Amino acid sequence: MNDLPVILRSSVIVFISLLLGSLVLSILISSAGLNLLSDMSLYVNCLIFSFIVTVIVTLSLIFRCLKGLILLVVFSFLYIPMIILIVYSFNSSRLVTVWAEFSTKWYFELMHNEELFKAVGLSLAIAACAATFATILGTLASYAVVRFKRFKGANLFSFMTTAPLVMPDIITGLALLLLFVGMGQILGWPKDRGAITIWMAHTTFCMAYVTVVISARLRELDKSIEEAALDLGANPLKVFFIITLPMIAPALVSGWLLAFTLSLDDVVIANFVTGPGAMTLPKLIFSKVKLGVDPQVNALATIILLIVGIIGFISWLWMRQAERRRINETRMH
């Protein structure tokens, strides 16, 4: 128990930090504001919360299982809401707050909901097209940034490529709306905002994420392999397709999946750049939630989680095998 003084000091720091943090957070999120400081129950609740969490952390430090506790907290924070959603998709009651009995009727009713299926089909088509074009453009942009560093305006090009990452969605959506309105007035296209404008908008902001992912992968590559291929007579275009692309394939898959997820999830930008004729799944769910959570949406979300989980697991296995193969080939050479 030589570490006991360190553990005690750590516990005191954790307790004080939790106490102050819970007090400040309670004041910030409460409608009463600073008037909440006169309520004794605030201090009691914050003390109890801080004490319980401190005890858990202290025991974890004593038994040397703090890493497991952190993993448990993180995964609980991420996946408990999804588990609750999956459980309530089998609730026979239409009310989310009332559990009636186990039932799969919402899945059967979902099969006859043409509106939801139409929205799902449109969202998947837009997400696939946007992810594909974003991956192509992001690959070209990242290759230019990483491989051709010495050109005029390189820093400005790099900044403008990744600017959508730090730009709020509402600003991006408003800017794209004004762009499409201006194009319609000057060029006569697009006449109506719909699936095409959503696809163009999603490609625009997804490209920034793909560029960051692929740029990181390109910076890790050994340029000597490409230079050796050039010395042996291959032209730059052939080197790019035969050498570079296979080596960055895991990053391409990661970037595509990230862009696909971002496009499928977007509701803010889509609201700006579309009209009443194109209803994506996030927009449909958002409009339904205003009137109450539809149990069919829970069933659909459960199916989507299952499909995404399977695709993500397969992609992870494929990328892990590709990475191991690349490492083994590098060691052999």
N, C-alpha and C positions, 0 to 999 in steps of 0.2 A: 504493500500500500504506500510506496514511496511517492506515488503520483497524487495522493490525496490532497495536499495543499493546492496543487494546480487544478484539480477537479473542483475544489471548493471555490477557488477564485473564478473559474470559468462559469460555475453555477450562479455566482453572485452577478457576474456580468450579464449572463443570459436573463436572469430575473429582472434586473434593472432595465435592460433593453426592452424586454417584453412588456413591462409595466408602462414605461414611457410611451412605447409604440402603440400599445392598445389604447391608452388615454388619448393620444393625439389622433389616432385613426377614428376613434369613437366620436370625437368632437367634429372631425372633418366630414364624416358621413351622416351625422345626425342633423335633422332639420332645426334642432334647438340651438346648435352652434355652441358658443361659449356659455350660454345659460345652463348647459348640461353640467358645468363644473359645480353647481350648487346641489346636484343630486348625489346623495351618499351611495346610492346603489351602483353608480358608475364605478366608484373606487373599489367597492366590494367585489363586483364582478371582474374588474380588471385584475385585482389581487388574486382572486381564485383562479382565473385563467392563467396568469403568470406563474403561480405556484405549481399548478398541475403540470404545465409544460416544462417547467424547470426540474421538477422531480423526474419526469420521463427522461429528459436529457441527461440528468445526473446519473441515473441508473444505467443509461446507455454508456456513459463514460466509464463508470465503474466496471461494468461487465464487458467493456471493449466491443460494443456492438453499435456504435454511433453511425457507422457507415450503413448498416442495415436499416437503422431507424430513418436515416435521411432518404434512403431508397424507398422505404415503405411510405413515408409522407409524400414524396414526390409522385410516386405512382398512384397513390390514393387520390391525390389532388387532380391528377390527369384523368383517371379511369373510373372513379366512383360515379361521376355524373353520367358517363356512358352506360355503366351497369344499371343505374336507376332507370335510364331511358329504355334499355332493353327489357327490364322487368315490367315496366308499365305498358310496354307494347303488348303484353299478354294479359292486361287487365280488361275484364269484360265491361267495366263501368266507363262511361264517357268522361267522367270527371277525373282529373288527374289526382286530386287530393283524396279520393275515395277508392279503396281497394275492394272490389266486389268478389271476384273469383278468377281463377286461371281460365283463359280463353284465347283461342286463335282466330276469333271471328273478324278482327280488324284486318288480318292478313288476307282473308277471303274477300272482304269488302274492298280491299285495296286493289285486287285483281280487276275489279269492274269500274275503277275510278279512272276514266279516260283523261280527265283534266290533269291529274297528277302524272300519269304516264307520259302525256304529251310534254309536260314541263320537264320531266326527267330526260326524255329523248333530246329535247332542245338543249338542255344544259350540258348533257354528255357530248353532243355534237360540237357545241361551241367550245367546250373545254378541250376536246381532243384537237380541234383545228387550231385554237389559240396556243396550246402547248407545243404543237408541232412547229408552227411558224415562229413562236418565241424561241424554241430551241435552235432553229436554223439561224435566225438573226442574232441570238445571243452567242452562238458559237463563232460566227463571223466577227462580232464585236469583240469578244474576248480574245480571239486570235490576233486581231489587229492591235489590241492594247498590250498584250503580253509579248508577241513576237516582233511587232514593228513599233518599238518604243520611240525611236528617233524619227518622228515626223512632226511637221508643224501643226500645233493644236492638239497634241496627244493628250496633255493633261485636261484640256477642256473637253475633249471627246470622252475621256474616261469619266469625268465628272457628270457630263450630260447623260451618259449611258446609265449610270447608277442613281441619278437624281430621283426617279420615282420611288426608290426605296425609302427615302426620308420625307417624301411629300405626302400629306394627308390624302386619303381616298376622296374626300369631298372636293378638294382642290383639283385633283386629277380628273374627277368626273365632270366638274364644271368646265375645266379647260377643254376637255374633249367634246363636251356638248357645244361650246362656242365654236370649236373647230368644225364640227359636222354641220352646224347651222350656216357658218360662213361658206363651206364647200357647197352646200345645197343652193345658196343664193348665187354664188359665182359660177360654179361648174354645172349646177343642175343635178348633182349627185352627191350624197344620197338623197333621193326625194323623200323617203320615209325612214325613220329610225327604227331599227328592228334587230334581227339576228346578225346582220352584217356589221352594223355599227358596234354591237356588243363584242363580236369577234375581234374587230380592229382595236377596240379599247382594251380588251383583255390581253391581246398580243403586245400592246404597248407597255403595260405595266408589268406583265410577266417576264418580258425580255430582260428587265433589269435584274431580277432574281436569278434567271438562268445564266446571265453574264457573270455574276459573282461566283456561282458554283463552278462554272467551267474555267474561269480565270484562275481560281485556286488550284484546280487540277493541272492546268497548263504550266503553272509556275513550278510545280513539283517534277515535271517531266525532265528527263535528261536530254538536253539539246544535242548531245553528241551523236545520238542515234539518228536523228534527222540529218545532221551534218554528214554523217557517214553515208547515208543514202544519197545525198546530193553529190558527194564526192564520187560515188560509184556510177553516176550518170543519170539518176532519176531527176525528173523536173520537179519544181516546187509543188505543182498541183498533184502529181502522183504521190509525192511524199506525204502530202496532207491527207489523201484518201487511204493510202496503204499503211502508213506508219502512225500518223498523229491520231486520226479518228479512232482506230481500234484501241489505242492506248488511253484515250479519254472517254471510252464508251461508258464506263460506270458513272462518270460525271454527267454524260448526256442523258442517261436514264434517270439519274437523280434530278437533274434540272427539268426534264419532261414531267416527271411525277409531281414535282413541286409546282410547276406552272399549271398542270392539270388541276391540282387541288385548289390552288389560289383562284383559278377561273371558276371552278365549280362552286366555290364558297362565296364568291363576290355577290354583294347585293347593293352596295352603295353606288359604285360606278355604273352598274347595270341600270339602276333607277334613273340616272342622268341621261344615258345615251340610248335608251330604248323608248318605244312607244307602247300603246296598248296591245299591239298585235303580237308581241313576243313576250311570253311569260316564262321566265326561267324558274327553276325549282326554288332557289333561295327567295326570289320575289314572291312566289306563291305561298311558301311557308310563312314568310314575314307578314303577308296580308291576312293569312288565316289565324296567326297567333294573336292578332289584334282582337279577334272575336272569341278567343279561347283556343287552347291546344286541341287539335284534332287527333284522336287516337290513331287514325290512319297514317298521320305524319310520323308518329312514333314507330309504327310498323315499317314504314318506308325507310326511316333513318336506321333502324336495326338491320335491314337488308343491305343498305349502303355500307354500314360499318363492317358487316361480314365480308362483302365483296372487296372493300378497300383493304381490310386486314389480310385477306388471302393474297391479293395482288402485291401488297407491301412485303409480305413474308417471302413470296416467290422472288420479287425483285432483290430483296436483301440477300437471299441465298445465291442468286445469280451474280450479284456484284461482289459478294465475298469470294466466290470461286474465281471470278475474273481477277480480283486483286491478288489472290494467292498464286494464280497462274503467272501474273505479271512479275511478282516478287521472285518466284522460282526461276523464270526466264532471265531476270536481271542477275540473279546469283550465278547462273550457269555461264553467262557471258562475262 
